[in-house]
Amino acid sequence: MESARQYGRYGYRKIGALLWDAGWVVNDKRVERIWRQEGLKVPARKPKRGRL
């Protein structure tokens, strides 16, 4: 998935929205299935530090 490489922080829903805007007729479930087959994950964000 070229979009996943280009937009590394995006999840499957955001990539699905980009594909939809580009004219592809796909739904979130299909994008999620392909996402899982490719073994892609969004890296976990570091938690924000609170006040001391």
C-alpha positions in Angstrom: 0.0 0.0 0.0 1.8 3.0 -1.3 -0.4 5.4 0.6 0.5 3.8 3.9 4.2 4.3 3.1 3.7 7.9 2.1 1.5 8.7 5.1 3.1 6.7 7.9 1.0 8.0 10.8 -2.3 7.5 9.1 -4.5 4.6 10.0 -6.7 2.5 7.7 -9.7 4.9 8.1 -7.8 7.9 7.1 -6.2 6.1 4.1 -9.7 4.9 3.2 -10.9 8.5 3.2 -8.0 9.5 1.0 -8.8 6.7 -1.4 -12.5 7.7 -1.4 -11.6 11.3 -2.2 -9.3 10.1 -5.0 -12.3 8.4 -6.6 -11.8 4.8 -5.4 -15.0 3.1 -4.3 -13.9 1.3 -1.2 -15.4 0.9 2.3 -13.6 0.9 5.6 -14.0 -2.9 6.1 -12.2 -3.7 2.8 -9.4 -1.2 3.6 -9.1 -2.7 7.1 -8.9 -6.3 5.7 -6.1 -5.3 3.3 -4.4 -3.4 6.1 -4.4 -6.5 8.3 -3.2 -8.8 5.4 -0.2 -6.4 4.8 0.6 -6.5 8.6 0.5 -2.7 8.9 0.1 -0.9 12.2 0.1 2.7 13.2 3.0 3.3 15.7 1.7 4.1 19.2 2.0 7.7 20.2 3.9 8.6 23.3 1.7 9.9 26.1 1.8 13.6 26.8 3.6 14.6 29.9 1.5 16.1 32.6 2.3 19.0 34.8 4.8 18.5 37.5 
